[in-house]
Amino acid sequence: MDQLDKVVAAYRVTAQYPELLSARILNSSKASVNVHSVWIQKVLERQSVTKFRQTVFSDFKTYTLTSPPTDITNELISAHSKSTKYFCVVREIESGNEIKQYLEVWDECSLVKNYDLSALDVHGKIYTDAEFGTLEWSPDETKIVYIAEKKVPKSEPFYKQKPKASADKDGVHKSDTVPGKQYDWSQDWGEQLVGKITPVLVVCDIKTDTIDVLPNIPNDVNPATATWTPDGKGVVAIGHTITARKLGLIYCANSPSIVFSLTLDGQYDVLSSNSEQLCVKFPRFNLNGTKLVWLERLAGGPHNSCFKLISFNWSTKEITTVVDFDNQKVHNNDVDQNENLPFYGLYDLLHHINILPRNCWLNDNKTLVLSTPQGGSIHTFAINTETKVISYLPITKPFHESVSVIDICNNILVCYKSSLNKPGQLFAIKLLSTFEAYDFTNVSIHEISPSHSLPNSENFVVEHGYTLYNKPTTIFYGPKNNNCPLIIWPHGGPHLSSLDFFRADIAFFVQLGFAVLFINYRGSTGLGKDYVESLIGKIGDFDVKDIYNALQYNPLWSNRKLVLFGGSYGGFLVTYLSGQYPSEFKAVCALNPVTDLIAMFGSTDIPEWTITEAGYNFSEVDSLANSKDILMKLADCSPCKNVHKVQAPTLLLLGEKDLRVPSSQGLAYYHLLKKNGVTARVLMYDDCHPLSTVTADMDSLINAALWFIKYLNSDSENSII
């Protein structure tokens, strides 16, 4: 097998594993549980992703597949009613030249309702994305709430000849068509939310077959992620407050927002505090409807930082803080194991698996379970909202692998566990309890989906290290006892974190014989609020130094052949590192990198990001033309300032539809590299920021691997890989 065949084979192996989208417990008891799950999987032969559903039964000894995997790729979003008597689906179907949406309602046996939403024309397309998407049954199982685009009047040219049959006897054209508006531009919500301009809350009543847009939401509030009130007479939702400019929402947990309630007859009330401008997420009622919780932080600032957990008494309207930013401790009866286990705060996962699952409460109506990044892993905690005690759930060892809670019913948890070296698997977790309290130190763990292993996984190691600031800041993944080439792979954001969970792209490189080093530099999440915010005003300085110092900390890392791979802000860092330490790295791959912060300000969907990260207040900046100090700071922070020093051959992987880091950033950097005689190549994909389509993912990763292999071998007598 030649080199190219080996690379393609490694991609095929690592791309084969399905990834969890969602899971729901259909019913559970002390003796058994039924779980319905939805997965996605790459289909390389079709150059597409398929989505499938399956159901399993577990008696907490073994599990049985009760329905075979069923392709549901054309289902956009779905929801079970509380009793599981009904199941609703939003399905998208191609009909001639039109793509139509249908809302289907199924009972245990058959399809009972099917609403052609395009024909009914009450609203535009239903939102099914992670930021806005909602589909939820009312408590009495007669209504469904969802979010859709507001219907806007059609427009036509000022002059257009019309058929005589369309006019009435008086010659007046009866139409809601408005002339001269077809070229009006409206702000949408940016990267991967293109065309999402004015969301509305919609209720479908399956008894009366009516579909109504709920009234009285202020024009400067865009509703998102709604849930029914306990009495079923209204909803509670997140409202994104509209400022002079809509800033991109995806990957940004800092958008100004509120928690509001709205009754079906139009009574609107704001529930969250109005004393400061806040960012709020994930409203969740407990089982008896007495408490509502959500996550909250100040709006603005870093795109992701530490959240508070807020509790709202539904009767008295009293707001209390359950988990604050600082000085929180993990309590556990198993003192020997968890006496010194730190708690670094609550952070949004910015992933399709939420920190707070839709069903997050235990049966006592006081305790909820959530999962949050902690020092390079995802830990799962139980939090008593009355005593404010935080307990670690020992589903895996601390700072080892990642465990996310997906659903809870009758004190049974469904969790998803994975690591860099092991694809994800679903588990049912039984919490043991006495009459007085839960015993969180003693949980029983039962697999409910197949266990997958990478080829030769026993030959690879994942090592977490306290390399920087006495915190768990590094993760090494690669072959054991091997001096193979090392990829330095900084995460993006910068306010995200590298985590020990399965990623096919990383496994692909390790299967080829590379090792990978991840560094959670200052600014990363999961290590405390102060750690996140310490990078503000210091980008291109603290983060770059942390990565280089972590690398030099361990000679077993620094003495290897080194290459760089990073995307988005990770692309910023790898291009910065290759200019600042030009002799250290043999090759660079940068995916949609930020390279010029001045140009970024005027072209991205998040212009405030550039100003905030440089250490200034976006609300005080109208134009860079009048801000010499800011201009100089942005120039000084940009990787392009050191492009004349770069030696490493550089591959740029760009998305033509990227609104977050427009391809002009990478192209401008490419031209500078070529001007300075550096070997460079651009691959341009018909894709957006993450390059996540199968076509772009396969081509970019295989080309990146071949790029590394070529330039690692070019100065070596023997083949490195």
Secondary structure as GFF3:
##gff-version 3
##sequence-region A 1 721
A	DSSP	alpha_helix	3	14	.	.	.	ID=ss1
A	DSSP	beta_strand	19	28	.	.	.	ID=ss2
A	DSSP	beta_strand	33	43	.	.	.	ID=ss3
A	DSSP	beta_strand	48	58	.	.	.	ID=ss4
A	DSSP	beta_strand	63	71	.	.	.	ID=ss5
A	DSSP	beta_strand	75	80	.	.	.	ID=ss6
A	DSSP	beta_strand	87	95	.	.	.	ID=ss7
A	DSSP	beta_strand	98	106	.	.	.	ID=ss8
A	DSSP	beta_strand	111	116	.	.	.	ID=ss9
A	DSSP	alpha_helix	117	120	.	.	.	ID=ss10
A	DSSP	beta_strand	135	137	.	.	.	ID=ss11
A	DSSP	beta_strand	143	149	.	.	.	ID=ss12
A	DSSP	beta_strand	155	156	.	.	.	ID=ss13
A	DSSP	three_ten_helix	164	166	.	.	.	ID=ss14
A	DSSP	beta_strand	178	179	.	.	.	ID=ss15
A	DSSP	beta_strand	199	205	.	.	.	ID=ss16
A	DSSP	beta_strand	210	213	.	.	.	ID=ss17
A	DSSP	beta_strand	221	228	.	.	.	ID=ss18
A	DSSP	beta_strand	234	241	.	.	.	ID=ss19
A	DSSP	beta_strand	257	263	.	.	.	ID=ss20
A	DSSP	beta_strand	268	270	.	.	.	ID=ss21
A	DSSP	beta_strand	278	285	.	.	.	ID=ss22
A	DSSP	beta_strand	291	298	.	.	.	ID=ss23
A	DSSP	beta_strand	308	313	.	.	.	ID=ss24
A	DSSP	beta_strand	319	323	.	.	.	ID=ss25
A	DSSP	alpha_helix	335	338	.	.	.	ID=ss26
A	DSSP	beta_strand	367	374	.	.	.	ID=ss27
A	DSSP	beta_strand	377	384	.	.	.	ID=ss28
A	DSSP	beta_strand	390	392	.	.	.	ID=ss29
A	DSSP	beta_strand	402	409	.	.	.	ID=ss30
A	DSSP	beta_strand	412	419	.	.	.	ID=ss31
A	DSSP	beta_strand	422	433	.	.	.	ID=ss32
A	DSSP	beta_strand	438	447	.	.	.	ID=ss33
A	DSSP	three_ten_helix	457	459	.	.	.	ID=ss34
A	DSSP	beta_strand	460	465	.	.	.	ID=ss35
A	DSSP	beta_strand	474	479	.	.	.	ID=ss36
A	DSSP	beta_strand	486	488	.	.	.	ID=ss37
A	DSSP	alpha_helix	504	511	.	.	.	ID=ss38
A	DSSP	beta_strand	515	519	.	.	.	ID=ss39
A	DSSP	alpha_helix	529	533	.	.	.	ID=ss40
A	DSSP	alpha_helix	542	553	.	.	.	ID=ss41
A	DSSP	alpha_helix	555	558	.	.	.	ID=ss42
A	DSSP	beta_strand	562	567	.	.	.	ID=ss43
A	DSSP	alpha_helix	569	580	.	.	.	ID=ss44
A	DSSP	beta_strand	588	591	.	.	.	ID=ss45
A	DSSP	alpha_helix	597	601	.	.	.	ID=ss46
A	DSSP	alpha_helix	607	613	.	.	.	ID=ss47
A	DSSP	three_ten_helix	618	620	.	.	.	ID=ss48
A	DSSP	three_ten_helix	624	626	.	.	.	ID=ss49
A	DSSP	alpha_helix	628	637	.	.	.	ID=ss50
A	DSSP	three_ten_helix	639	645	.	.	.	ID=ss51
A	DSSP	beta_strand	650	655	.	.	.	ID=ss52
A	DSSP	alpha_helix	663	675	.	.	.	ID=ss53
A	DSSP	beta_strand	680	685	.	.	.	ID=ss54
A	DSSP	alpha_helix	694	713	.	.	.	ID=ss55
###
